[in-house]
Amino acid sequence: MRGNVVKRPAVFLALGALSLLAAHAMAADPAPPPGPGLDLINERCGFCHTTGQVFAKHKSATDWAATVQSMADRGAEVSPEEAKTITDYLAAHYGAPAPAAQ
């Protein structure tokens, strides 16, 4: 009987921790804004990795352009116009945060 008393709080503690993690994950990952760039990302980028991996990053426009070009070099089927659309979308919605004022 004593073993059950010890196990129950541990189970409730574990469930509580999982609930907090799930709530944090949901709050930290808002849905990406709609647009033609999102459509292309969903169509072309999800073959090799999750789109969540893309949206977890924040880069400058130059860095996004290099990343998109790197993916194209590795076999992502995107035209130059589509690459620009993707880059523009990512830079607008997932750009690097502005440096803090000093």
C-alpha positions as CSV (number, residue, x, y, z in Angstrom):
1,M,0.0,0.0,0.0
2,R,2.8,2.4,0.8
3,G,4.3,1.9,-2.7
4,N,1.1,3.3,-4.3
5,V,1.2,6.4,-2.1
6,V,4.7,7.2,-3.4
7,K,3.9,6.4,-7.1
8,R,0.8,8.5,-7.3
9,P,2.5,11.9,-6.6
10,A,5.2,11.0,-9.1
11,V,2.7,10.2,-11.8
12,F,0.8,13.5,-11.1
13,L,4.1,15.4,-11.1
14,A,5.1,13.8,-14.5
15,L,1.6,14.6,-16.0
16,G,1.9,18.2,-14.7
17,A,5.3,18.6,-16.3
18,L,4.1,17.2,-19.6
19,S,1.1,19.6,-19.5
20,L,3.4,22.6,-19.0
21,L,5.7,21.5,-21.8
22,A,2.8,21.0,-24.2
23,A,1.3,24.4,-23.3
24,H,4.7,26.1,-23.8
25,A,5.2,24.4,-27.2
26,M,1.8,25.5,-28.3
27,A,2.3,29.1,-27.2
28,A,5.9,29.3,-28.6
29,D,4.9,28.0,-32.1
30,P,2.2,30.2,-33.6
31,A,0.9,29.2,-37.0
32,P,2.9,30.7,-39.9
33,P,1.2,33.6,-41.7
34,P,-0.5,32.7,-44.9
35,G,1.0,33.7,-48.3
36,P,2.6,32.3,-51.5
37,G,5.9,31.8,-49.7
38,L,4.2,29.6,-47.1
39,D,2.5,27.6,-49.9
40,L,5.9,27.0,-51.6
41,I,7.6,26.0,-48.3
42,N,4.8,23.5,-47.6
43,E,5.0,22.1,-51.1
44,R,8.8,22.0,-51.6
45,C,10.6,22.0,-48.2
46,G,8.7,19.3,-46.3
47,F,10.2,16.5,-48.3
48,C,13.5,16.6,-46.5
49,H,12.6,18.1,-43.2
50,T,9.7,19.4,-41.2
51,T,8.5,22.9,-41.9
52,G,8.7,23.4,-38.1
53,Q,12.5,23.3,-38.5
54,V,12.2,26.1,-41.0
55,F,10.0,28.3,-38.9
56,A,12.1,27.7,-35.7
57,K,14.9,29.8,-37.3
58,H,15.3,33.6,-37.5
59,K,17.8,34.8,-40.0
60,S,18.6,37.9,-42.0
61,A,17.4,38.2,-45.6
62,T,20.9,37.5,-46.8
63,D,21.2,34.4,-44.6
64,W,17.7,33.2,-45.7
65,A,18.8,33.6,-49.4
66,A,21.9,31.5,-48.7
67,T,19.9,28.8,-47.0
68,V,17.3,28.6,-49.7
69,Q,20.1,28.5,-52.3
70,S,21.8,25.8,-50.4
71,M,18.6,23.7,-50.3
72,A,18.2,24.2,-54.1
73,D,21.8,23.1,-54.5
74,R,21.0,19.9,-52.6
75,G,18.1,19.1,-54.8
76,A,15.1,21.1,-53.7
77,E,13.0,21.7,-56.8
78,V,12.5,25.5,-56.8
79,S,12.9,27.9,-59.7
80,P,14.8,31.2,-59.1
81,E,11.5,33.0,-58.8
82,E,10.2,30.6,-56.3
83,A,13.4,30.8,-54.3
84,K,13.0,34.6,-54.2
85,T,9.3,34.2,-53.0
86,I,10.4,31.8,-50.3
87,T,13.3,34.0,-49.2
88,D,11.1,37.2,-49.1
89,Y,8.5,35.3,-47.1
90,L,11.0,34.0,-44.6
91,A,12.9,37.3,-44.2
92,A,9.6,39.2,-43.7
93,H,8.1,36.7,-41.1
94,Y,11.2,34.9,-39.7
95,G,13.9,37.6,-39.9
96,A,16.6,38.0,-37.4
97,P,15.7,40.2,-34.5
98,A,16.9,43.8,-34.7
99,P,20.0,44.4,-32.6
100,A,19.4,46.0,-29.3
101,A,19.9,49.8,-29.1
102,Q,22.9,50.7,-27.0
